[in-house]
């Protein structure tokens, strides 16, 4: 019997430990994220609940095992930014370049657009060719680079910011729901 194809679904708090385990090596071993201490499963559960309340959090499952996740949250707190959101995607390290990031982002963007969001923003610590490639393939356009904005693993790091539309800009937007 052939293995089933990976699927995306909305996360639940029951996915918190798996998401924390996926994220921990990025925190501890890379400059991809500027966090310096991996969040606990309990902290991750709180993040999932907060994202689901206002935006979205999805997981990628392969044969019942969570192998990646993507989420969105507010871009900035000022009222005029409320139709924009910041997005991120993380996969188990050996899952890169197999379509998981694309599947997660496609589903995430559909959910965000349905809630009324118009713009997705993503930040990528440089260098990070896999992330730059995924974001470009998903329609993100670079909007600027913050130079030497964070210090991690013994040196200053740059962050490339990019954005992509989630919906039309031709009308007055309804409040995101």
BAFI-3210 file (N, C-alpha, C; in Angstrom, 3 decimals, decimal comma, padded with zeros to 6 digits):
// residues 177
n [1|2|3|4|5|6|7|8|9|10|11|12|13|14|15|16|17|18|19|20|21|22|23|24|25|26|27|28|29|30|31|32|33|34|35|36|37|38|39|40|41|42|43|44|45|46|47|48|49|50|51|52|53|54|55|56|57|58|59|60|61|62|63|64|65|66|67|68|69|70|71|72|73|74|75|76|77|78|79|80|81|82|83|84|85|86|87|88|89|90|91|92|93|94|95|96|97|98|99|100|101|102|103|104|105|106|107|108|109|110|111|112|113|114|115|116|117|118|119|120|121|122|123|124|125|126|127|128|129|130|131|132|133|134|135|136|137|138|139|140|141|142|143|144|145|146|147|148|149|150|151|152|153|154|155|156|157|158|159|160|161|162|163|164|165|166|167|168|169|170|171|172|173|174|175|176|177]
n.u [000,841|000,595|002,116|000,279|-000,252|001,314|-000,630|-002,339|-003,637|-005,722|-004,070|-004,038|-004,025|-002,986|-000,969|001,174|003,560|004,839|005,236|006,908|009,127|009,941|010,683|012,715|015,464|015,987|016,022|018,115|020,333|020,660|020,635|018,265|015,915|015,409|014,953|016,351|016,083|014,563|011,041|008,816|006,575|004,203|004,354|004,339|001,799|000,239|000,909|-000,185|-002,951|-003,386|-002,775|-004,708|-007,003|-007,057|-005,802|-004,238|-003,046|-001,361|-000,677|001,510|001,016|002,396|001,727|000,380|002,154|003,332|005,131|005,761|004,931|002,960|002,213|000,368|000,415|-000,228|001,057|001,892|000,982|-000,466|-003,527|-004,054|-002,557|-003,951|-004,904|-002,776|-000,403|002,090|003,963|005,152|007,013|007,917|009,767|010,471|013,924|014,933|012,950|012,877|012,447|010,594|008,027|006,471|006,583|005,437|002,854|001,897|001,997|000,256|-002,247|-002,379|-002,432|-004,863|-006,646|-006,110|-006,809|-009,545|-010,335|-010,108|-007,660|-005,133|-002,419|000,607|003,512|006,925|009,877|013,308|016,214|019,427|022,309|019,910|019,116|017,243|014,827|014,548|014,155|011,759|009,934|010,062|009,074|006,495|005,388|006,245|007,706|010,781|011,118|012,865|015,924|016,940|019,835|022,364|020,697|020,178|021,837|023,311|024,651|027,325|027,656|026,594|023,432|021,615|018,276|016,053|013,143|009,994|007,022|003,675|000,621|-002,573|-005,104|-007,367|-006,685|-008,479|-010,767|-012,600|-011,580|-013,214|-013,493|-010,980|-011,761]
n.v [-001,176|002,174|005,077|007,787|011,050|014,019|016,177|019,266|020,934|022,711|023,760|022,457|022,790|020,404|019,938|021,359|020,415|019,022|021,112|022,764|021,077|020,933|023,575|024,104|023,310|025,286|027,579|027,056|026,257|027,855|031,040|031,676|032,274|034,872|034,315|033,160|031,201|028,103|027,808|026,348|023,497|024,318|027,116|027,269|026,271|028,395|030,315|029,132|029,148|031,940|032,724|031,314|032,551|035,105|035,019|032,560|029,177|026,475|022,975|020,583|017,322|014,076|010,864|010,904|012,228|015,298|017,384|019,921|023,445|026,429|029,851|032,859|036,223|039,415|042,179|044,774|046,832|049,205|050,685|051,069|049,106|046,751|045,017|043,694|041,055|039,152|036,392|033,005|029,998|026,698|023,723|020,259|019,675|017,884|017,972|019,941|021,546|019,833|020,441|020,897|023,410|025,081|023,915|024,392|027,253|027,900|026,955|028,471|031,129|031,097|030,849|033,217|035,185|034,650|035,565|038,241|039,531|041,404|041,654|039,865|039,644|038,805|038,005|037,298|035,984|036,671|034,973|032,926|030,967|028,825|029,744|032,267|031,434|029,911|031,906|033,718|032,039|031,815|034,219|036,474|039,686|041,373|043,971|045,377|045,522|045,047|046,030|044,476|044,006|042,225|040,347|037,297|034,098|034,977|037,055|039,979|040,141|040,332|041,111|040,275|041,683|040,900|041,031|040,000|040,099|039,266|039,665|041,760|045,227|047,073|048,056|049,373|047,895|045,328|044,759|042,605|039,258]
n.w [000,000|-000,887|000,539|001,925|000,511|001,808|003,921|004,597|007,443|009,816|012,734|016,096|019,693|020,468|018,682|019,525|020,829|018,759|016,906|018,423|018,623|015,946|015,520|017,399|016,591|014,694|016,248|018,102|016,518|014,246|012,512|011,445|012,789|015,157|017,769|020,839|022,718|022,631|022,398|024,808|024,698|025,882|025,654|022,861|022,377|023,330|021,408|019,132|019,752|019,898|017,234|015,769|016,641|015,438|012,938|011,333|011,717|010,521|010,014|008,485|007,673|007,448|006,874|009,353|011,006|012,187|010,161|009,491|009,722|009,321|009,859|010,630|011,802|013,374|011,485|012,266|015,087|014,699|013,617|010,819|009,608|009,803|007,794|006,886|007,350|009,081|008,009|008,450|007,867|008,711|008,424|009,138|009,182|007,079|005,192|003,310|000,087|-001,108|-001,599|000,636|002,007|000,080|-000,081|002,522|002,637|000,499|001,426|003,786|002,792|001,431|003,595|004,991|003,090|002,903|005,364|005,040|004,878|003,155|002,484|002,726|004,671|004,888|006,662|006,185|007,436|006,277|004,951|003,200|001,124|000,481|001,726|000,547|-002,105|-001,926|-001,080|-003,228|-005,256|-004,362|-004,944|-003,562|-003,315|-002,978|-000,568|000,916|002,850|006,101|007,474|009,371|011,646|013,684|016,261|016,304|017,009|017,073|015,215|013,342|011,722|008,649|007,534|005,081|003,781|002,436|000,398|-000,519|-002,383|-000,978|-001,627|-003,486|-004,103|-004,845|-003,658|-000,817|002,118|004,022|007,552|008,837|009,681]
ca.u [000,000|001,391|001,933|-000,574|000,434|001,211|-001,822|-002,350|-004,850|-005,608|-003,401|-004,718|-003,033|-002,356|000,193|002,175|004,851|005,464|005,701|008,066|010,256|010,386|011,255|013,873|016,778|016,155|016,372|019,403|021,434|020,717|020,235|017,031|015,032|016,169|014,761|017,575|015,694|013,415|009,837|008,294|005,302|003,156|004,453|003,898|000,333|-000,291|001,077|-001,163|-004,270|-003,440|-002,811|-005,998|-008,043|-007,123|-005,177|-004,273|-001,881|-001,586|000,394|001,662|001,122|002,787|001,421|-000,027|003,217|003,494|006,475|005,940|003,830|002,997|001,264|000,348|000,054|-000,255|002,292|002,166|-000,198|-001,212|-004,806|-004,046|-001,872|-004,711|-005,160|-001,492|000,013|003,418|003,836|006,361|006,853|009,031|009,668|011,518|015,051|015,117|011,751|012,967|012,450|009,738|006,671|005,766|006,454|004,458|001,527|001,498|001,725|-000,943|-003,405|-002,384|-002,861|-006,304|-007,360|-005,951|-007,629|-010,948|-010,579|-010,076|-006,316|-004,773|-000,976|001,454|004,877|007,823|011,262|014,240|017,596|020,329|021,823|018,965|018,672|015,994|013,689|014,405|013,600|010,354|009,131|009,979|008,176|005,132|004,923|006,745|008,668|011,591|010,764|013,968|016,769|017,443|021,244|022,923|019,581|020,169|023,101|023,099|025,755|028,611|027,806|025,424|022,657|020,687|016,973|015,357|011,693|009,295|005,566|002,857|-000,797|-003,487|-006,399|-007,417|-006,542|-009,355|-011,964|-012,427|-011,625|-013,994|-012,635|-010,594|-012,564]
ca.v [000,000|003,394|006,086|008,890|012,320|014,938|017,021|020,411|021,104|023,686|023,253|022,483|022,824|019,084|019,972|022,280|019,750|018,750|022,388|023,191|020,217|021,353|024,914|024,162|023,348|026,579|028,538|026,733|026,000|028,719|032,445|031,848|032,996|035,654|033,820|032,535|030,061|027,420|027,839|025,071|023,093|025,163|028,419|027,094|026,146|029,752|030,958|028,543|029,675|033,356|032,827|030,814|033,515|036,275|034,807|031,130|028,330|025,197|021,996|019,636|015,968|013,009|009,610|011,190|012,905|016,706|017,593|021,335|024,327|027,818|030,652|034,302|037,067|040,827|042,775|045,845|047,096|050,390|050,306|051,054|047,898|045,561|044,127|043,070|040,104|038,568|034,940|032,193|028,571|025,878|022,300|019,376|020,008|017,070|018,061|021,071|021,381|018,719|020,937|021,125|024,850|025,584|023,434|025,134|028,644|027,990|026,828|029,613|032,332|030,954|031,160|034,646|035,945|034,458|036,380|039,642|040,104|041,785|041,621|039,019|040,124|037,780|038,387|036,181|036,251|036,376|034,325|031,827|030,723|028,060|030,586|033,264|030,760|029,593|033,124|034,213|031,144|032,040|035,532|037,567|040,603|042,055|045,372|046,047|044,725|045,675|045,653|044,268|044,307|041,294|039,688|035,905|033,186|035,638|038,123|040,753|039,502|041,125|040,505|040,681|041,711|040,731|041,016|039,537|040,369|038,169|040,035|042,959|046,542|047,941|048,498|049,614|046,567|045,027|044,401|041,193|038,508]
ca.w [000,000|-001,018|001,584|001,504|000,284|002,950|003,923|005,504|008,235|010,885|013,923|017,387|020,766|020,522|017,792|020,070|021,078|017,458|016,346|019,227|018,256|014,608|015,619|018,308|015,936|014,029|017,298|018,718|015,620|013,072|012,672|010,674|013,692|016,129|019,128|021,322|023,552|022,029|023,224|025,296|024,088|026,451|024,996|021,480|022,420|023,439|020,103|018,214|020,113|019,504|015,774|015,281|017,015|014,557|011,631|011,015|011,982|009,854|010,078|007,390|008,200|006,533|007,575|010,721|011,751|011,825|009,615|009,203|010,076|008,856|010,618|010,405|012,930|012,994|010,988|013,234|015,912|014,269|013,011|009,353|009,165|010,188|006,654|006,568|008,367|008,919|007,866|008,595|007,607|009,193|008,119|009,640|008,301|005,869|004,351|002,387|-001,370|-001,513|-001,783|001,896|002,253|-000,885|000,322|003,723|002,302|-000,336|002,316|004,698|002,078|001,191|004,846|005,299|002,140|003,283|006,562|004,655|004,832|001,797|002,244|003,573|004,823|005,429|006,887|006,042|007,792|005,161|003,737|003,377|-000,244|000,385|002,068|-000,514|-003,269|-001,663|-001,061|-004,608|-005,985|-003,872|-005,369|-002,728|-003,924|-001,962|-000,313|001,595|003,731|007,311|007,598|010,710|012,548|014,813|016,595|016,694|016,700|016,951|014,217|012,959|010,657|007,840|007,293|003,865|003,917|001,162|000,555|-001,634|-002,152|-000,648|-002,192|-004,306|-003,462|-005,640|-002,940|000,613|002,723|005,218|008,690|008,871|010,684]
c.u [000,885|001,096|001,066|000,254|000,309|-000,021|-001,640|-003,685|-004,624|-004,950|-004,372|-003,634|-002,346|-001,121|001,353|003,530|005,568|006,004|006,920|009,300|010,801|011,160|012,574|015,224|017,037|016,592|017,796|020,568|021,565|020,416|018,941|015,967|015,896|015,821|016,043|017,305|014,489|012,194|009,437|007,023|004,161|003,173|003,974|002,382|-000,317|-000,182|000,045|-002,546|-004,405|-003,550|-004,159|-007,126|-008,181|-006,619|-005,300|-002,974|-002,220|-000,415|000,355|001,884|001,521|002,637|001,147|000,996|003,325|004,945|006,727|004,752|004,055|001,944|001,354|-000,044|000,070|001,092|002,757|000,874|-001,023|-002,421|-004,756|-003,339|-002,738|-005,050|-003,871|-001,119|001,412|003,271|005,194|006,011|008,112|008,736|010,737|012,697|015,198|013,931|011,802|012,956|011,667|008,279|005,906|005,559|005,414|003,039|001,020|001,137|000,467|-002,195|-003,511|-002,913|-004,347|-007,100|-007,272|-006,793|-009,100|-011,308|-010,506|-008,707|-005,912|-003,297|-000,296|002,874|005,707|009,218|012,150|015,636|018,481|021,676|020,868|018,333|017,401|014,756|013,460|013,752|012,128|009,494|008,998|009,006|006,717|004,632|005,350|007,743|009,462|011,167|011,856|014,730|017,184|018,864|021,656|021,888|019,537|021,517|022,788|024,261|027,027|028,764|026,475|024,758|021,753|019,374|016,365|013,861|011,075|007,791|004,908|001,400|-001,543|-004,870|-006,262|-007,218|-007,495|-010,567|-011,627|-012,568|-012,602|-013,015|-012,242|-011,387|-011,836]
c.v [001,238|004,345|007,206|010,155|013,193|015,831|018,185|020,433|022,201|023,029|023,259|022,560|021,476|019,000|020,776|021,618|019,462|020,028|022,894|022,368|020,575|022,657|024,952|024,162|024,653|027,636|028,297|026,704|026,898|030,160|032,724|032,562|033,749|035,289|033,125|031,349|029,392|027,488|026,424|024,721|023,969|026,557|028,338|026,953|027,520|030,503|030,431|029,115|031,123|033,505|032,380|031,808|034,618|036,031|033,337|030,476|026,971|024,263|021,144|018,273|015,005|011,700|009,844|011,901|014,346|016,928|019,052|022,139|025,705|028,584|032,109|034,996|038,507|041,299|043,860|046,125|048,291|049,982|050,191|049,819|046,642|044,614|043,433|042,108|039,595|037,052|034,264|030,746|027,851|024,418|021,529|019,531|019,161|017,117|019,199|020,653|020,154|019,140|021,227|022,593|025,470|025,173|024,200|026,574|028,788|027,921|028,011|030,860|032,272|031,321|032,650|035,507|035,836|035,282|037,872|040,288|040,338|041,636|040,696|039,567|038,978|038,353|037,165|036,629|035,825|035,877|033,186|031,532|029,884|028,909|031,665|032,648|030,426|030,843|033,729|033,356|031,344|033,454|036,696|038,395|041,281|043,511|046,107|045,100|045,579|045,152|045,549|044,581|043,398|040,632|038,269|035,060|033,937|036,661|038,813|040,102|040,514|040,372|041,129|040,612|041,644|040,723|040,458|039,853|039,091|038,419|041,312|044,220|047,555|048,459|048,802|048,288|046,488|044,688|042,930|040,466|037,281]
c.w [000,000|000,134|001,040|001,323|001,534|002,807|004,888|006,231|009,254|012,093|015,102|018,453|020,922|019,624|018,364|020,278|019,768|016,840|017,107|018,856|016,877|014,700|016,400|017,591|015,180|015,041|017,786|017,738|014,419|013,461|011,910|011,499|014,697|017,568|019,550|022,243|022,906|022,948|023,653|024,531|024,610|025,831|023,551|021,420|022,516|022,120|019,102|018,486|019,658|017,989|015,230|015,561|015,970|013,139|011,224|011,443|011,395|010,094|008,812|008,021|007,100|007,308|009,059|011,574|011,264|011,409|009,229|009,677|009,468|009,631|010,203|011,697|012,473|012,472|011,952|013,980|015,450|013,428|011,488|008,783|009,304|009,045|006,185|007,688|008,039|008,925|008,020|008,301|008,075|008,876|008,869|008,673|007,039|004,911|003,341|000,933|-001,850|-001,613|-000,508|002,210|001,343|-000,482|001,543|003,389|001,442|000,521|003,268|003,997|001,752|002,442|005,179|004,377|002,505|004,518|006,258|004,646|003,383|001,474|003,242|003,516|005,401|005,569|006,826|006,431|006,626|005,671|004,080|002,021|-000,331|000,697|001,018|-001,748|-003,096|-001,742|-002,457|-005,418|-005,579|-004,164|-004,497|-003,534|-002,820|-001,811|000,456|002,493|004,918|007,507|009,067|011,797|013,778|014,999|017,037|016,196|016,311|015,859|013,954|011,748|009,959|007,710|006,048|004,134|002,529|001,426|-000,691|-001,326|-001,792|-001,249|-002,975|-003,463|-004,106|-004,899|-001,501|001,332|003,899|006,338|008,603|009,959|011,174]
res [x|x|x|x|x|x|x|x|x|x|x|x|x|x|x|x|x|x|x|x|x|x|x|x|x|x|x|x|x|x|x|x|x|x|x|x|x|x|x|x|x|x|x|x|x|x|x|x|x|x|x|x|x|x|x|x|x|x|x|x|x|x|x|x|x|x|x|x|x|x|x|x|x|x|x|x|x|x|x|x|x|x|x|x|x|x|x|x|x|x|x|x|x|x|x|x|x|x|x|x|x|x|x|x|x|x|x|x|x|x|x|x|x|x|x|x|x|x|x|x|x|x|x|x|x|x|x|x|x|x|x|x|x|x|x|x|x|x|x|x|x|x|x|x|x|x|x|x|x|x|x|x|x|x|x|x|x|x|x|x|x|x|x|x|x|x|x|x|x|x|x|x|x|x|x|x|x]
***
